[in-house]
Amino acid sequence: MRRVIPPEHLSTFREPPPGPVVAFILRLGQALHQYGTPAHRLEDQLHQVSERFGVEARFFSTPTSIFASFGPPEALQTSLIRVEPGVIDLERLTLLDALALEVIHGRLSPETGAERVELILKAPPRYGRAITLLCWTLAAGAAARLFGGGLRELGVAAVSSLAIGVLDQLMHRNPRAARVLEPVAALLASALAVTAASVLGPLSVKVATLAGLIVLLPGLGLTVAINELASRHLISGASRLTAAALVFLQLIFGVALGQRLAELLPMPPMGVPAAPLPLWTGVVALVVVALAVNVLFRARPADVVWIVAAAALAFVGARYGARALGPELGAFVGALLLGMASNVLARVRHRPSVVTIVPGMMLLVPGSLGFRSLESLLARDVVAGVGTAFSMLLVAVAIAAGLLFASTLVPSRRVL
């Protein structure tokens, strides 16, 4: 028997969303995910595009997938995109954000927008391998100075980070080999630090090892995970949190293997510790770290000055906040100042606030605390390890809270 639909119910059967609009939304979402956009920002950006074209849509993002459903609940068109966690590329995120606004404001059609997304993805990287390796080296050397190391620690950390950078470029040609980058890099950094202490004389093996691994420490991933959890994106946040913990464990495993060399090499007697470096070297190290992060996160040269200023503001705010309120609230102050300044810049410069927030967070993230916590646990110092781990989580929560407060006090009017 043929079913007859009552006239009053005909209005509930809507036409499916236009194909070009869906194609643009899916391609944009995949590109944003590929370059490190957190779940809450990605979903908000896609919702803006959908609302512009009157498309009823629902999005669900995890670190490894994007679910998108279009149309009314009784006639859903659902897509699943399998993605891999990508590297942060601030220049491409800026271009994608500008492209999304062009489509939202009607200056570009969805078909042209999808073509522009492909052009952005196919564009060659701005920075070559040589300058990228140089920034691996500079970031580690400057981090050793910020961790309180002397000239020996700076040199050892820079050499080990350079070796890890070369290893990273070689391993990324083989996806299977890239999965063991963290433990192999930790083994290399620890072995070089122990060997240098045996050959060159007394130096802080911990500082040299930690600074050599600074680029690989997942402090940023940990903070993003806490931020996603605070934004009620529980699955994505829990997944990122687990991934960050796994990277910490891999690094500690590699360090433990590398430190076994200490039993095979003659270690010199500890002498008088090296004299601390002048205060101005800390300022230089801060600027060098910000410049190196600018290249490692693939930001545009036009954003360098703003990135350095934002990083300095976050670092100084966290330092003075820690002196007055403690390390956890100090991180909150640094993140609050960073978020407010970045949102103001986003309004003035019409650029995504993430361009300055992400590099600035690199000087706040608790990656070194997590590394030291697991190192203490490995040395059977359970009390110190648990205490440091708790401090790490408090710092991560403080950073996420600071960014949330900043977005409330000074909204950026932009999704990214």
N, C-alpha and C positions, 0 to 999 in steps of 0.2 A: 504494500500500500504506500502510495506516495505521500510524503510528509508535506503539509502546507504550513508555511510560516505565517503567523498572524501579522498583520500590518504594523501593530504597535511594537513588534519585536524586530522589525527590519533595521532599525537604526543601530542595533547593537552589533550588526555584522559589518565591520568596517573593512575597507580595502587594506591589503598588506602595504607596509611602508615601501617607498620607492627604492629600487635596487641600487642606484648610484649613491644615495644617502647612506644606506647600510654598508656599502662597500667602503665609503670614505671613513665612516665611524670605526669599522673593524680595522682598517689599515692604520688609522691614526692611533688607535688603542694599542695595537701591536708595536708600533714604533715608539710610543711613549714608554711602554713597558720595557722595551729593549734597552733604553738608555737610562734606566734606573728610577723611574717615577714610582713613588709609593702608591699603595692601593687606594687610599682615600683621595689623593690628588688626581689619580688617573680616572677613577670613577666619576668624580665631580666634573672633570673636563669633558668626558664623553656625554654626561648628562646635559651639559650646556649645549653641545652640538645637537643632540637629539631634540631638545626643547625648541631650538631655533627652527627646525623643520617640522615641528609638530608631530614628531614620531614618539610613540609610547615605547619606552625602552627600559630595560633593567640590566645592570652590569654587576659582575662579581669577579674580582681580581685576586689572584694568589701569586706567589712568587714564580709559579711554573705554569699558570694557565689564566685564560680570560674567558668567562662565560658572558654571552650577550644574548638577550632575548628581546625580540621586537614584536610589537603588535599587542592586541588585547589578550587576556589570559586564556580565552577560549580558542584562540587561533594564533598561538605563539610561533614565531620563527626564531629558532635558537641556534646559536653558533658557539662552537668550542674551539679556541685557539690554544694550541700547545706552544709554550714559550719557555726559553731558558733565561735565568737571571742574567742580565747584561751588565755592562760597565757603564758608569756615569759619563755622559757626554753633554756638558752644559751648553755648548754651542748648538748642537742639534736639538736639544730641548727648547732652546730659545727660538730656533727657526720653526719648530713644530707648534709652539705656542702662538707665534705670530701668524702662522698659516691657519690655525684653528680660528683665530679671531677674524681673519679675512673671510673665511667661509661663513662664520656666524653673522657677520655684518653684511653679507650678501655681495661682497666685492669679488668673490670667486665662487664658481659653481662646485658642487661636490665632485663632479667628474674631474675638473681641473685640480681640485684639492688633492684627490687621490694620486694624480700624476705628479704633483709637487712633492707629496710624501715620498714617492719612489725616488725622485731626484735627490731629496735630502739624504735618504738612506744610501744612495750610491755614491755620494760625494766622497772624495778621498779624505783621510784624516788630515787635520790642519798641521799637526806636529809629527815629524818623522821619528824614526827609531832612535837616531843619535841624540836628539834633544830630550826625548823621553827617558833614555838611559841616564843622561846627565841629571835630570830632575830626580830620578830614583836616588842617585848619589848625593845630591845636595839635600834632599829631604832627610835622609838618614843622618848625614853629618850635622845638620842644624838641629835635628831632634836630639842627638846626643848632647849637644850644648844645652838645650832646654831641660834635659834630664839631669844636668849637673856634671856631665863628663868633661874630661880634659882633652888635650890635643890627641893623645893616644886613642881615647875612645872615639873621638871624631873621625880619625883616620880609619880605624878598624870598621866602624859602622858604615862609613862611606864605601869602603871596598866591598864589604859583604853585601850591601844593598845593590851595588853595581852588578855583582855576580848574580844576585837573585833576579835583577831586571833582565839580564841576558838569558837566564834560565826561563823566565816567564815568557819571553818572546819565542824561545825555541819550543817550549812545551805547548804553547797555544796553537802551534801548527798541527798538533795531534791531540784531539779531544780527550782520549783516554789518558795520555800522559799529563794533561792539565789537571786532572783530578787529584794528583799526588803532589801538586806544586807546594802546598803549605808545609807538609812534613819534610819534604826534601829541602825546601828553603830554610826551615828552622834548623835542620841538621847542618846545613852549610854555614849559616850564621853563627851557630854555637861552636862548631868546630874551628872556624876562623878566629873567633874571639879567644877560645882556649889556647890555640896555637900561638896567637899573637902575644898572649900573656906569658907564654913560655919562652918566646924568642925575644920579644921587645922589652920585657920587664913588667913590673906591677901595673895593672890597669883593672878597671871594674868590668869583669866579664859580663855581669848582668846588664849594665848600661850599654855596653857595646852590642850585646845580642839583641836587647830590646829595641835599640835605635835602628839596628840593621834590618829589623822586621817591621818597622813602623808602617810601611805602605801596605803590608798584608794584614795588619791587626784589624779585626772586624768591629772596631768600636763604633764606626758609623752605622754598620748594619744593625748592631745592638740598639743604638739610639733610635733608628728608624722603626725597628720592631716595637719598642716601647711606645713610640708615637702612634703607630698603627693600632696598638692595643688600646691606647687612650682615646683614639678616635672610633672605637667600637668595631674595628675590623679585626676580629679575634682570630680568625683562621690564618689570614695573611701575617698578622703580627706574631702568632705562635710559631708559624713556619719559619719566619726570619729569625726569631729568637733561637730556635733549635739549630738553624744553620750557623748562626754566630757561635753558639756553644760548641758545635762540631769543629769549626775552624780553630777555636781556642785549643781544643783537645789535640788536634792534629799538630799545631805549632808546639805545644808542650811535649808531645811525643818525640818530635824531631829534635827539640832542644835536649831532652833527656839522653837521646842517643849521642848527640854531639858532645855532651859533657862527659861521656865515658872516656873521651880522649884524655881528660885530666888525669886519669889513672895510668896512662901510658907515657905521658910527657912529663919531663922534670919541670916543676913549677918553681920559679924563683921566690926567695923569701920576700914577704911584703915589706916594702920600705916606706919612706915618708910619702904620703899621698901627694899627688901633683897639686900645685898651687891652683886655686880657682881662677878661671879666666875673667878678664875685666867685664864690668857690667855692660859696656857697649857691645860686646860680642853677643849678648843675649838679644839685644835689639836687632842686630844684623841677622841672627839666627831666626828670629820671628819673621822678618821680611823674606828671608830666603825660603822658609817653609811655605809661606803664602804664595810666593812666586812658583815654587815647585808644584804645589797643589793645583795652581792655575793650569799648568800643563798636563798634569796627571789626570785631571778631571775634564780636560779638553775644552776649557773656556776660551772665549774669544780674546784676542789681545786688547780690544777696546775695553774689556771689563777688568783688566789687571789692577788698575788703581783702586777701583771700588772693592775688589776682592781683598786686596792687601789692607785697605782701611777697615773693612768689616772684620777680617781676621784679627787685626790688632785690637779693635774695640772689644771683640769677644774675649780675647786672651787677657787684656788688662782688666776688663770687668770681672772676669772669673778670679783673677789673682787678688784684686783688692776686695772682692766679695768674700773670698775664702779667708782672708786675714780678719775680716770683721765678723763673719757669720759662720765660718766653717767651710770645708771643701764642698759639701753637697749644696748648700745654699749659694756658695760662690759660683758653682756651675749654673744654678738657676739665674743668678744675676747676669752672667755672661750670655746665656741663651736668650734672656729677655731683651737685653740691649741689642744683641745680634738680630733677633727677630723683628724688633721695632724699627731698627735702622734699615733692614732689608725691605720691609714693607713700605717704608717711606720712599726708598729708592725705586721700588717697583712702581709706585704712583707717579713719581717725577719722571723717571726714564722710560716708562712704559715697557718694562722688561720683567720677566718672571723673578720673583723674590728668591727662588731656589738658586739663582746664579751666585748670590753672595751668601746665602744661608749654608749651603753644603760645604764650601771651602772653610767658612768660619767655624763650622761644627767640628772640623778635623782637629782644631786646637782645644776642643772641649771634651771630645768623646772619651769614654773611660776604657779604651782598649788596653792601655798599659796596666790599669788596675786589674783587669781580668787576667792578663798574662801573669802578673805577679801572684795573683790568688792561686791559680792552678800550679804555679811553680812552688808555692809554699805547700800546697797539698801533696805535690809530688815528693817533696822533701820530708813528708810525714809531720809537717807543722800544721796540724788540722785547725787549731785555734786561729792562727794568723791567716790561714787560707780562707776559712769561712768568714772571718771578719773583713778581709779585703774584698771577697766576693760580694758581701752585703753592701760595702761601700760603693762598689762598682754599680750595683743595681740602683742604689740611691742616687748616684750621679746621673745615670741614664734617665731615671724618672725625673730628676730635677731639670735636665736639659729639655726633655719632652714637655714638661709643665711650663718652662720658660717660653718655649715656642708657641704653645697654646695660648698662654696669657698675652703674648705679643700680638697674635692674630686677633685676639678679642679687643685689645686696647687700640691697635692701629691696623685695621683690616687693609689688605693690599689691593683689594678689588680684582685680583687675578687669581686663577686657580693654582697655577704652578708657582 
